[in-house]
Every structure is written in C-alpha cells, then in structure tokens.
Amino acid sequence: MATSDVPDILNESMSLLSSDVDKLELFQSEISNVFSDVCKKFGEDALKAKPDEFLESVQLFLKNYMKAKRDHQKKMEKENELKRRQVN
C-alpha cells in the first residue's frame, strides 16, 4: 500500500462511519419516540420514567395478564364441562 493511498482509505472509512452514525442516531430517535408513546399509553412521564424500571413493570403486567387469561380460560372450560355433564 502506498502512502498516498492512506488519505483515500481514511476518507472512505470516515464516510462509511459517518453513515453508520447517522443510522444509529435515527434509530435512537425512533426508539425514544416509541418509548415516549408507550409511556403515554401507560400514564407515565417519559422524561421521568427510567426505561429499565418502566419496562420491568410492563413485563410484569403482561405476565400477570397472560396468567389471568389462562386462569379464566380454564375456569370457563370447567364450567362448560359441568354444564355439559348436567345436560347429559
């Protein structure tokens, strides 16, 4: 590699890195917007909410919701089975 090639290689690398940084900044902005929207839906202030704590709360809510849904389905199945047995 000739010494005169170094500036060209550096310029090309800087151009690629600059493009990657732009993509990361855009991604960060999009994530901030989504986090803000989710916070609003759950009645939280996105500026005060800590993402890790907030998302833990959302995860716990979803876990409990899914458990309640399964429990309800089991209860409905048992009730339907009892009704079916009473008819027969």
Residue pairs with C-beta under 8 A, 6 or more apart in sequence:
1 9
35 46
35 51
36 46
38 58
39 45
39 46
39 49
39 54
40 46
42 54
42 57
42 58
44 54
